[in-house]
Amino acid sequence: MLQVNIYSFSYKQGYPKDDNGHGGGFVFDCRSIHNPGRFQPYKKLTGRDDSVKIFLEEESEIGLFLKDVYSLVDRAVEKYIEREFDALSVYFGCTGGQHRSVYSADALAKHLSAKFNIKTEVLHIEQEKKNWINE
């Protein structure tokens, strides 16, 4: 069964290493999307918080961006299933790895899970680092 690993990351920290052994996948740059992190009420929140989701959906181009992402990734998933590949990686980067990339990674996982009989795994790299520091 195909597993799609979906990551959010911060460009400030550099590109994450692909550990699945196949080398590569998709890397989508979310920095062109209007950034809620530039506004005080959202600074400490993430792309999983309702107010950030509303901001992105109403004040940015996230819907158009994700429509294009879904189109590209759906075609790849269809081919990967057809060719019996077992892994695909998709990365979403933004400035801090907190708002736009987190929202996008979660949205893609939800979309793929609803459309295909595959496994998805999401890792928010910067958010995980923050969890490790706070433990």
C-alpha positions in Angstrom: 0.0 0.0 0.0 1.2 3.4 -0.9 2.2 5.7 2.0 2.3 9.4 1.4 4.5 11.2 4.0 3.6 14.9 4.3 5.8 17.4 6.0 5.7 21.1 7.0 9.0 22.8 7.5 10.6 26.2 7.8 12.8 27.5 5.0 14.8 29.3 7.6 16.0 25.9 8.8 16.7 24.5 5.3 15.2 21.7 3.4 14.4 18.6 5.4 16.3 15.4 4.5 14.2 12.6 2.8 14.7 9.4 4.7 12.4 7.1 2.8 15.2 5.8 0.6 13.6 7.0 -2.7 15.0 10.4 -2.7 12.8 13.4 -3.2 9.1 14.0 -3.9 7.2 17.3 -4.1 8.3 20.5 -2.4 5.8 23.3 -2.3 6.7 26.8 -1.3 3.9 28.5 0.7 5.7 31.8 1.2 3.7 33.6 -1.6 0.5 33.1 0.5 -0.6 35.9 2.7 1.0 35.2 6.1 -1.1 35.3 9.3 2.1 35.1 11.3 2.7 38.7 10.5 -0.2 39.8 12.6 -0.1 39.8 16.4 -3.3 37.7 17.1 -1.8 34.8 15.2 1.9 34.9 16.1 1.7 32.1 18.7 -0.9 30.1 16.9 -0.4 27.5 14.1 -2.2 26.4 11.0 -4.2 24.0 13.1 -5.9 26.8 15.0 -9.4 27.8 13.9 -8.7 31.5 13.7 -5.6 30.9 11.5 -7.6 28.5 9.2 -10.3 31.2 8.8 -7.6 33.8 8.0 -6.0 31.6 5.4 -9.4 30.7 3.8 -10.8 34.2 3.8 -7.7 36.5 3.5 -5.3 34.5 1.3 -5.0 32.5 -1.9 -4.7 29.2 -0.1 -7.6 27.7 -1.9 -6.2 28.3 -5.3 -2.7 27.1 -4.2 -4.1 23.9 -2.8 -6.2 23.2 -5.9 -3.0 23.2 -7.9 -1.2 21.0 -5.3 -4.1 18.5 -5.3 -4.0 18.3 -9.1 -0.3 17.5 -9.2 -0.2 15.2 -6.2 -3.3 13.3 -7.3 -1.8 12.4 -10.6 1.4 11.2 -9.0 -0.5 9.1 -6.4 -2.5 7.5 -9.2 0.7 6.6 -11.1 2.4 5.4 -7.9 -0.5 3.1 -7.1 -0.6 1.8 -10.7 3.2 1.2 -10.6 3.0 -0.3 -7.1 5.3 2.1 -5.5 5.3 2.2 -1.7 6.2 5.8 -0.7 5.8 9.4 -1.8 7.0 12.4 0.1 5.4 15.9 -0.1 6.9 18.9 1.7 5.3 22.3 2.4 7.7 25.1 3.4 7.0 28.5 4.7 9.0 31.1 6.6 8.6 29.7 10.1 6.9 26.3 9.5 4.0 27.3 11.6 1.0 28.6 9.8 0.8 28.2 6.0 2.8 25.0 5.7 1.0 23.4 8.6 -2.4 24.2 7.2 -1.4 23.0 3.7 0.1 19.7 5.0 -3.0 18.9 7.0 -5.3 19.9 4.1 -3.4 17.6 1.7 -3.5 14.7 4.1 -7.3 15.1 4.5 -7.8 15.4 0.7 -5.7 12.3 -0.1 -7.3 10.2 2.7 -10.7 11.0 1.4 -9.9 10.3 -2.3 -7.5 7.3 -2.2 -7.1 4.0 -0.4 -3.6 4.9 0.9 -1.8 5.6 4.2 -0.8 9.2 5.0 1.5 10.4 7.7 1.9 14.0 8.6 4.9 15.5 10.4 5.1 19.2 11.3 8.9 19.5 11.7 9.1 22.9 13.4 6.1 22.2 15.6 7.7 18.9 16.7 10.9 20.7 17.6 8.9 23.1 19.8 7.2 20.1 21.5 10.6 18.6 22.3 12.0 21.8 23.7 8.9 22.3 25.9 8.9 18.7 27.3 
